Each structure stands twice: as structure tokens, then as C-alpha cells.
Amino acid sequence: MYSMTTHAEHRSQARGIPTLIIDWLFTYGEEIYDHGCEILFFDRRSKKELRKVAGRQILAKLDKYMNSYLVKEGDLVITVGHRTKSIRTN
């Protein structure tokens, strides 16, 4: 599983990102490395996989969370947020 820093807990609460979305990011999210940390976010592939598992209607209701991301080191979540720009993957 994972643990969250106090900062990450405060950010997820302040930004309204539910634990379910954080769990989904760990399970289905795309992972890239940046500055020694991993960034997890939903890309086209992970959204398609989620649609198969959770269903189209549930994903439609949770669409506002599909731009969420998290930054982690190992199994420790550093912070979470909402993307306002696309994440560079190359």
C-alpha cells in the first residue's frame, strides 16, 4: 500500500481529491520520473482501462477528478493536485 505525508493529506483535503482517486492513480495511473520522484496521472490508456473496470457511468460522474496527479517517492505520497497543463512524457 502507500502512506501519505502530512502535506499530501492536507493538499488532498484542500483540493477535494478523494482517496478512491489516489488508489486509482496507484493502480491505473501512468508513471513518469521527474527530479527523482515519480508522477502518477491518468492518460488515455489508464482512463480506458478504468472505464472497463468501473464502468462508463461512474467514470462520467468522477470526470472532474481525471485530471488529478500525485507525486511519490517509493510508497510515500508527497503531494497531490489537479493538472492545469499537460504532462510532458518525453
Buried (B, 14 or more C-beta within 10 A) or exposed (E): EBEBBEEBBEBBEEEEBEEEBBEBBBEBBBEBEEEEBBBBBBBEEBBEBBBEEBEEEEBEEBEEBBEBBBBBEEEEBBBBBEEEEEEEEE
